[in-house]
Amino acid sequence: IAAHEDVVHVQDVLRRAVVEGVSNSLLLFGPRGSGKSTIVRAALEELDRTLDLAEHCVIVRLNGLLQPDEK
């Protein structure tokens, strides 16, 4: 289950990237099922409520299962 403070932190990084053009990287890591995708989804949903994300950016959803070879 995603902790609220984690969602807020990711949301803050994403908001600064979209609104202010701040170029940052964010790496979420952990075992499968630990809530990484849930944190990102929750942050994006909250941002979409406050900003019209479709008007400000393009969200690309990648799936690691589609490219299993790391080469």
N, C-alpha and C positions, 0 to 999 in steps of 0.2 A: 504494500500500500504506500502510495506516494505521500511523503511528509509535506505539509503545507509550506514550510520554509524552503524546501527544495523547489517546489513549483514556483514560488515567488522569485527565487533567485534566477531560475531559467527564464521566467517571464521578463524579468528586468533586463537580462542580457539580450533577449529577443527584441524587446521594446526599443532599447538603445540602438540596435542594429537597424530596425525599420524606421524609426522616427528621426534619429540623429545621424544615421549613416555610420555609426561606430562599427568598425570592422573588428570582430572578436571571434574567437573559436571557443567552442564549448564541447567538452568530451564527457559523456556519461558512460560509465562502465560498471559492470557488475554481472553476476551470473544471470542466466536465462530466468525470466520470471521475477526479477527483482524490482521491476517497476520503471525501468528507463523510458520505455515508450509511453507509459501512463503519465509520467511527469511532463514529457514534451507535449502530449495531447492536451493535458489540463492547462498548461501554460498558453498554448495556442488558442484554446477555447476561450480563456479569460481575456486574452489580448483581442480576440475577434469581437468580444462584447464591448470593449472600450474603444477599439480602433476598427475601421473597416479594412481588415487585412487584404482582402481581394483588391482594394483600391491602392494599397501601398506596396504590396510585394507578391511574389509567386512562391508558393510552398511546394517543394518537391519532396515526395515521399519515396525513399529508397528502401528496398527490401534485400537484406543480406542473403536471403535464401535464393535469390535469383542469380547470384554470381558467387557460387561456392568456392571457386578457385581463387586463391589470394594472389596468383601471379598476374 
